[in-house]
Amino acid sequence: MTAKFSRRSLLRAGALAAALPAAPSIFAKTDGAAAEESWTGFTICDSCNHVPSCGIRFEAKGNVIHRIDNWKENPNHWLCSKGWSTLQRLYNPNRLLYPMKRTNPKGSADPGWVRITWDEAYKEITSHMLATREKYGADSVMFYAGDPKEPRPAIYRLARYFGSVTWGTESSVGCRSGCMMAEELNFGMPNNGGSPTPDTKVYLILATNVWAQPMGWWQAIQAAKKRGCKIITIDSRRTKAAEIADIHLQPRIGTDAALVAGMIRVLIKENLYNKEFVEKWTHGFEEYAAYCESFTPEKTEELTGVPAKLVVEGARLWAQGPGTFTLTTQSLSHNSNGVNNARAVLLLPIVMGYIDIPGGVQFPQGAKGLTMAAYGLHPALADHPWFNAPEQKARRLDKNEVPLWHDMKDQASPNNLPEWIEAGKVRMFCAWGFNVNIWPQPAVYAKAIAKLDFAFSADYFYRPDSHRDLDIILPAAMNYERYAPFGFYGPRVAVRRPVKPLGEAKEDWRIAFEIGCIVDKPEHFFEGDPVKACDFVLRQYEGCNWNDFAAALPKISVLPAPKPASKKYEIGRLRPDGKPGFNTQSGKLDFASERARKFGYPAIPEFRPMLPITKEFDLRLLNGSRKPYITHSKTRTDQPYLMEIEDALTININPKEAQKRGIREGDWVEIRSPYGGPVEARACVSIIVPEGMIDAQYGWLGKQNTQTLMTREHRDPMSGYCCYFEVPVSVKKKA
């Protein structure tokens, strides 16, 4: 995209004021008297939860940004509608700019918010933290990072030095970590694939589409198609990514494990798989092959709905590789067999040996120790070894609820938070970007939060559903006003040159560090300075520091990293001990995971049926689909420009299903499930969904909140994730 948007053309948010509390002293306007000196700044977009950190170049006069553009030197330099509208969010007149404290009792319709100073806020927060730790222990204080993911490294550190293992995130509630579990069980490390290269002959698109990916991804797919690369898409919906495919395998929701078992049976029976690679570098193949024996093409069609002929043709085409894949970051793991469904599709490149070879699944290596900022940024900052130590693991509240998750992850699974609060195990809640509507049955969580002794959150806006019963709300600086964290892309690093925060907003890292300076030693928290923390991370690499990287802008700096190589597993570069193989418990790629078996789960990725469809609830709901470049509730009322693209909850419903119900394009409908409803939505009659299912977007509130249709009780036992892509529903035209 090359268009430029000005602040003037974007500021159309006045109508939102009525939706927020009538407290003029809480909010502030932009300083109109800013100096006119022009300068150029650089930041990264956080609209996709800090991923993929798309670069933004902006022009400012004084402290006022008046134009944004693509940061062309940044590896991810294409902005979509979410990125373009972030300037509108920055100057939204309803933005939270000062600390607020409640004055009325919890449960009151009006919390009675009043403006307080940062000193007052910190004094009250830290006194409650220390008193709660003294009386109930550090683990009774829960730390939580929601959306965006940028604050996580700082909150990791705060929880660690405060001494609490009760640390959860948006991802431990229900996001990408379910798929990551599958990747780690199969590969020994996270790997959700990548774009096709010139050597790629066949490309698998697994339950994802152009609307949920960075803009450069779709361009890479189209270029590969022109080169002659064959494309196989496995997706329950007929998206653009399905329409570009040579073969579209369209399984019913939650039947991916059965589809893969059928495809691998074909590869085995026709001797198309890489027998030499499988024998040398994989574990449990015989066990899985025996399981696949019953998945004939006809049986696979019966279970999945994919025609037997396509099961065979898809397997044969995949065998014409080398091939690689792209795996959805989350949706495949959002059903009651989610981790196993994701594990199954990841066996397709393994059985063919398309691993770390030209055109195959790459295992790139960036700067040693550096991880996505969302997951701690660097071990020296987040101190993962402390969280993973046996004495800390033994204290985790989720150890009996989700034992495999507990073993694999250093973030607690907080989906039983209401029960923890009711039992007195959690007494205080310290949150950043907290959104109660990430959970199914959000009212259950809101009522639980109201029972806490004390709770606070930092955020961009006051959000009544989530904040009404908190004690304090803190104003968070936005992406244009943050130094931390820096963006990184393999070994390349993009530091920021921000504007000053408006009002009294502070960046999340600073808030966490300044709290840490009070409850612990200031030297553990870089005297509260986020730039010093970023510099600390960069100095883990010889010859690197923040000042040099900042002086080089707009150039993207580079950290020392291993040279690219193929088949790194042969020379010990994929294991921390330097031995050949992979970082799984078997040391090989796992068809059968002994780690899963140890905790009583199926060692192989077995197929399990979903919740049954009934006469009353006769459609399957895929809850969390996206319209082009729209994601989550934060990109709606906060950024009204996006409301012009999508102004209400819509569902896609197949024409035949719509006809049965007398539903036409644009009609308002009511959706019910065995667990809640009605939810109101506008119908879009479309072949994007097959018969038997509908899809809807997550994140609309009030009468359009699809989370009220979800169940807390039915979950994936491996990840603890609730079943957002499974629940049976009914749809009827609204009277």
Beta strands, then each sheet from edge to edge (+ up, - down):
strand 1: 5-6
strand 2: 38-44
strand 3: 55-61
strand 4: 64-70
strand 5: 100-101
strand 6: 114-115
strand 7: 141-145
strand 8: 167-169
strand 9: 202-206
strand 10: 230-234
strand 11: 247-249
strand 12: 282-283
strand 13: 323-327
strand 14: 428-432
strand 15: 454-459
strand 16: 472-475
strand 17: 487-489
strand 18: 492-494
strand 19: 557-558
strand 20: 589-590
strand 21: 619-623
strand 22: 650-653
strand 23: 668-673
strand 24: 676-685
strand 25: 693-696
strand 26: 728-733
sheet 1: 1+ 4- 3+ 2-
sheet 2: 6+ 5- 16+ 15+ 14+ 7+ 8+
sheet 3: 11+ 10+ 9+ 13+
sheet 4: 12+ 20+
sheet 5: 17+ 18- 19+
sheet 6: 21+ 25+ 22- 24- 23+ 26- 21+
end
